[in-house]
Amino acid sequence: MYAGGTVHNYGALGFTQGVVDANGGGTVNKRTGPGAGYAVAGSVGDGATVTISCSANGTSHTGRWGATALWNRLSDGAWVSDAFLWTGVNGPVNGYC
């Protein structure tokens, strides 16, 4: 942490949950598969808590903590890049699909 930086307190999460971090945006697009080439399947708001069913590798995105190709399938069946989710771990929280 550096002087003038930002502290993000996401609170307590379940083992398979994550918090959406739009990295300055208001929402993050959900997709029908693990990549930007898949159709948009709605969006989820910054700060929302989501439940992750499983994860897979797809197209790379850059978020607050750097670039990743990991995508998380949510409990509703839609996918979100791990670059826009804070889970507390660097990797899948509920195994690979």
KEBA-650413 format. One record per residue (C-alpha): x, y, z; residue in three letters. Coordinates in Angstrom, 2 decimals. Example, Ala and Ser with C-alpha at 12.3 -4.5 7.8 and 13.67 -1.06 7.14 Angstrom:
BEGIN
<X = 12.30; Y = -4.50; Z = 7.80; rest = ALA>
<X = 13.67; Y = -1.06; Z = 7.14; rest = SER>
//
This chain:
BEGIN
<X = 0.00; Y = 0.00; Z = 0.00; rest = MET>
<X = 1.30; Y = 3.44; Z = -0.81; rest = TYR>
<X = 0.27; Y = 6.85; Z = 0.51; rest = ALA>
<X = -2.89; Y = 8.01; Z = -1.21; rest = GLY>
<X = -3.75; Y = 4.50; Z = -2.40; rest = GLY>
<X = -7.11; Y = 2.77; Z = -2.12; rest = THR>
<X = -8.07; Y = 0.06; Z = 0.32; rest = VAL>
<X = -10.75; Y = -2.40; Z = -0.80; rest = HIS>
<X = -12.56; Y = -4.31; Z = 1.96; rest = ASN>
<X = -14.72; Y = -6.95; Z = 0.31; rest = TYR>
<X = -15.85; Y = -8.52; Z = 3.58; rest = GLY>
<X = -16.36; Y = -12.19; Z = 4.34; rest = ALA>
<X = -17.07; Y = -14.57; Z = 1.46; rest = LEU>
<X = -18.10; Y = -18.19; Z = 1.20; rest = GLY>
<X = -15.48; Y = -20.58; Z = -0.20; rest = PHE>
<X = -17.01; Y = -20.47; Z = -3.71; rest = THR>
<X = -18.00; Y = -16.80; Z = -3.82; rest = GLN>
<X = -16.43; Y = -13.74; Z = -5.39; rest = GLY>
<X = -17.05; Y = -10.00; Z = -5.48; rest = VAL>
<X = -17.37; Y = -8.25; Z = -8.82; rest = VAL>
<X = -14.69; Y = -5.58; Z = -9.30; rest = ASP>
<X = -15.42; Y = -3.62; Z = -12.48; rest = ALA>
<X = -12.11; Y = -1.74; Z = -12.01; rest = ASN>
<X = -13.76; Y = 1.66; Z = -12.24; rest = GLY>
<X = -16.71; Y = 0.61; Z = -14.41; rest = GLY>
<X = -20.29; Y = 0.19; Z = -13.28; rest = GLY>
<X = -20.89; Y = -3.33; Z = -14.59; rest = THR>
<X = -19.13; Y = -6.38; Z = -16.01; rest = VAL>
<X = -20.55; Y = -8.34; Z = -18.95; rest = ASN>
<X = -21.47; Y = -11.97; Z = -18.36; rest = LYS>
<X = -20.82; Y = -14.31; Z = -21.33; rest = ARG>
<X = -22.26; Y = -17.61; Z = -22.59; rest = THR>
<X = -18.78; Y = -19.19; Z = -22.52; rest = GLY>
<X = -15.25; Y = -18.60; Z = -21.19; rest = PRO>
<X = -14.13; Y = -15.84; Z = -23.53; rest = GLY>
<X = -14.85; Y = -12.45; Z = -25.06; rest = ALA>
<X = -15.91; Y = -14.13; Z = -28.32; rest = GLY>
<X = -19.00; Y = -15.62; Z = -26.68; rest = TYR>
<X = -22.34; Y = -13.79; Z = -26.67; rest = ALA>
<X = -23.15; Y = -11.37; Z = -23.85; rest = VAL>
<X = -25.55; Y = -12.98; Z = -21.37; rest = ALA>
<X = -26.36; Y = -9.91; Z = -19.28; rest = GLY>
<X = -24.23; Y = -8.01; Z = -16.82; rest = SER>
<X = -23.47; Y = -7.91; Z = -13.13; rest = VAL>
<X = -22.91; Y = -4.77; Z = -11.09; rest = GLY>
<X = -19.71; Y = -3.63; Z = -9.43; rest = ASP>
<X = -19.62; Y = -4.86; Z = -5.83; rest = GLY>
<X = -22.12; Y = -7.72; Z = -6.34; rest = ALA>
<X = -21.39; Y = -11.06; Z = -4.66; rest = THR>
<X = -21.59; Y = -14.05; Z = -7.02; rest = VAL>
<X = -21.30; Y = -17.82; Z = -6.55; rest = THR>
<X = -18.78; Y = -19.68; Z = -8.72; rest = ILE>
<X = -19.62; Y = -23.19; Z = -9.98; rest = SER>
<X = -16.29; Y = -23.92; Z = -11.70; rest = CYS>
<X = -13.54; Y = -22.30; Z = -13.79; rest = SER>
<X = -11.90; Y = -22.70; Z = -17.22; rest = ALA>
<X = -9.23; Y = -20.98; Z = -19.28; rest = ASN>
<X = -10.33; Y = -18.61; Z = -22.05; rest = GLY>
<X = -9.37; Y = -15.24; Z = -23.48; rest = THR>
<X = -7.09; Y = -13.06; Z = -21.37; rest = SER>
<X = -8.31; Y = -9.87; Z = -19.69; rest = HIS>
<X = -6.59; Y = -7.30; Z = -17.51; rest = THR>
<X = -8.20; Y = -6.12; Z = -14.29; rest = GLY>
<X = -7.08; Y = -4.39; Z = -11.10; rest = ARG>
<X = -4.56; Y = -7.15; Z = -10.26; rest = TRP>
<X = -3.17; Y = -7.82; Z = -13.75; rest = GLY>
<X = -3.90; Y = -10.13; Z = -16.66; rest = ALA>
<X = -5.48; Y = -13.58; Z = -16.45; rest = THR>
<X = -7.01; Y = -16.11; Z = -18.84; rest = ALA>
<X = -9.10; Y = -17.72; Z = -16.06; rest = LEU>
<X = -12.88; Y = -17.46; Z = -16.42; rest = TRP>
<X = -15.44; Y = -18.38; Z = -13.75; rest = ASN>
<X = -18.78; Y = -20.01; Z = -14.48; rest = ARG>
<X = -21.37; Y = -18.54; Z = -12.16; rest = LEU>
<X = -24.22; Y = -20.41; Z = -10.51; rest = SER>
<X = -26.60; Y = -19.00; Z = -13.18; rest = ASP>
<X = -24.50; Y = -20.65; Z = -15.95; rest = GLY>
<X = -22.96; Y = -17.41; Z = -17.27; rest = ALA>
<X = -19.20; Y = -16.73; Z = -17.34; rest = TRP>
<X = -17.14; Y = -13.79; Z = -16.00; rest = VAL>
<X = -13.40; Y = -13.21; Z = -16.38; rest = SER>
<X = -11.46; Y = -13.74; Z = -13.16; rest = ASP>
<X = -9.83; Y = -10.35; Z = -13.89; rest = ALA>
<X = -13.09; Y = -8.79; Z = -12.68; rest = PHE>
<X = -13.72; Y = -10.96; Z = -9.62; rest = LEU>
<X = -12.07; Y = -10.82; Z = -6.23; rest = TRP>
<X = -12.07; Y = -14.26; Z = -4.61; rest = THR>
<X = -9.12; Y = -13.99; Z = -2.25; rest = GLY>
<X = -7.10; Y = -16.62; Z = -4.14; rest = VAL>
<X = -5.07; Y = -16.65; Z = -7.34; rest = ASN>
<X = -6.77; Y = -19.51; Z = -9.19; rest = GLY>
<X = -10.04; Y = -21.43; Z = -9.25; rest = PRO>
<X = -12.08; Y = -21.51; Z = -6.04; rest = VAL>
<X = -14.32; Y = -24.42; Z = -7.03; rest = ASN>
<X = -12.19; Y = -26.52; Z = -9.41; rest = GLY>
<X = -12.08; Y = -26.65; Z = -13.20; rest = TYR>
<X = -15.14; Y = -27.40; Z = -15.34; rest = CYS>
//
